[in-house]
Amino acid sequence: MNSKLPVLPEPFRIKMVERIRLHPREVRERLIKEAGYNVFMLKAEDVFIDLLTDSGTSAMSDEQWAGMIKTMQAYAGSGSYYSLEKAVKDIFGFKYFIPVHQGRAAENILFSTMVSPGCYVPNNMHFDTTEANVRLRGGIPVNLVVDDAYDTQKILPFKGNMDVEKLENFIREKTPAKIPLIMLTITNNSAGGQPVSMENIKQISAIAKKYGIPFFIDACRFAENCYFIKMREKGYEDKSVKEIAREIFSYADGCTFSAKKEALTNIGGMLCTNIEELYEKFKTLAITIEGFITYGGLACRELEAMAIGLYEAIDEEYQAYRHRQIEYFASLLRERGIPIVEPPGGHAVYVDAKRFLPHIPPEEFPGQALVVQLYIEAGIRAVDLGSSCFGKIDEKTGKFIPAPMELVRLAVPRRVYTDNHLKYVAESLARLYEKRDQIKGLRRVSAPKILGHFTAKFEPIN
């Protein structure tokens, strides 16, 4: 990208707005207490700026809405299915695909088909639902990200990479028979939205082929990862985002995809593969638990929105805007001394809660404590991706095993918030940082074993 070019504004103008309201502080204090100090349990109408997730929160375009209205609804054979099929083959290049209602449904079908008790699923880093779906089938999720990913201050272009030496050693140790598939998440959400390089993807693919193990990509944020490759990896400067995407997926046997991210829709997903035998198994299970293969548990209009949104996501003017906004957000936090994961990822800025609140130990959930205080302070909803999400209880000893990082994710919904909204978030965090010594930890009083952070209840530690 030519650094001499002017910084351009958003490549769209706003046609419709949605009212948001900031409750008084005393109301926010009451609401978060009633929610068990868990922001997942807040009503959306009680949140001023919602950075909980970028999943299903995008603003859809006029083209997407128009496509939805024009779509014919049918149980089987709607034209929107064929629109999506065309987009998938054009952008991803896979022979077979099945629409599903969201990404975790694709994970459910994939792991229900391929994972058996006692086997291992290596990944650069599993996200929460991916890990949970592996465990529900009796599998063991294994994270093999490069060590640099755990250094939140180290600046490298591709901190989301899988450590290929670790991968090959792991396969030799456990044997290919115990590894039904290799996964790779792009971008690497659990490590701060960090991208994965094309070279790393090639290396993983070669190892998978060497040992005869299927290789699947968790492609939720594939276009953002493609844009990072274009900006940072030698030899891709003149490639289009679509060309880079086609090359990425040419190295894989399939992918899971949440359309709620980079198809810019509010619902939807898909499971893709080039392996016909697997496709037949996926298809049978999908019909049983999701719906017929030409609607996948969705209204047909959602398939049309997905097809259009995929092309909007690979538009380079859109990607330039998206990356500029995330970098701008990160710069606002840097200027105010807020410790963040460097470099910022593609869909969010991650605050390093361990450095923000060093006086709160992991067992008192510093990330969750910061999330709660951010809501009380400013009506902003973020999410803890630290020990409340990835911490474990050792079943043998009962000892708490903290997450390797204590991160708070500020996920920016696509095409939703302006730079002024992000300024407000940065200023609010800066106020909290000035009085960070006054923030106290939390005690978790209840949580299910699987994905407990979604519905857990906490109480303040006095």
Number of C-alpha atoms within 10 A of each C-alpha: 10 5 6 6 7 7 10 10 12 16 12 11 8 9 7 6 7 5 6 12 11 15 17 12 14 9 13 21 18 12 20 20 18 13 17 20 27 23 27 18 16 18 10 13 12 20 20 18 22 22 21 21 19 21 23 20 21 21 16 19 19 10 13 21 15 13 20 21 12 11 19 15 16 14 15 13 15 18 18 27 25 15 16 23 20 14 18 21 15 15 19 23 20 22 16 19 23 24 31 32 23 25 26 21 26 28 24 21 22 26 23 18 15 18 23 19 13 12 20 26 21 23 27 27 27 25 19 17 16 21 22 21 23 26 20 16 18 17 23 19 20 19 19 20 24 18 12 17 26 16 13 22 14 13 14 13 18 25 28 32 31 29 19 18 13 15 22 16 11 17 20 11 10 12 13 17 13 18 24 20 23 24 26 27 30 26 32 31 24 22 28 31 27 30 28 25 25 23 13 16 22 16 17 25 21 15 18 23 15 10 15 14 19 19 23 25 23 25 27 25 25 27 27 26 31 31 27 24 25 21 15 16 16 10 10 18 13 11 14 16 25 20 16 22 24 18 18 22 21 16 20 25 23 29 26 29 28 30 31 24 31 27 29 31 29 20 23 29 29 23 29 27 24 17 14 11 9 17 20 12 15 25 20 14 17 24 17 10 14 20 20 20 20 25 26 26 21 20 19 23 24 25 34 28 30 31 25 23 25 21 18 20 23 23 16 15 15 17 21 18 18 22 19 17 23 21 19 16 23 25 17 18 22 14 10 15 14 22 19 24 27 23 21 24 28 28 29 26 27 30 28 25 29 20 16 22 22 13 15 20 13 24 17 19 28 31 32 29 26 28 24 27 22 19 25 21 17 23 24 25 27 26 27 28 27 25 24 27 23 21 20 15 12 10 8 6 7 9 10 14 14 19 18 13 23 28 31 28 30 26 23 27 22 22 20 15 16 10 12 10 13 21 15 15 22 21 15 17 23 18 14 20 19 12 9 17 13 11 19 18 24 25 16 19 10 14 15 10 11 14 17 14 24 16 16 22 21 22 16 16 11 7
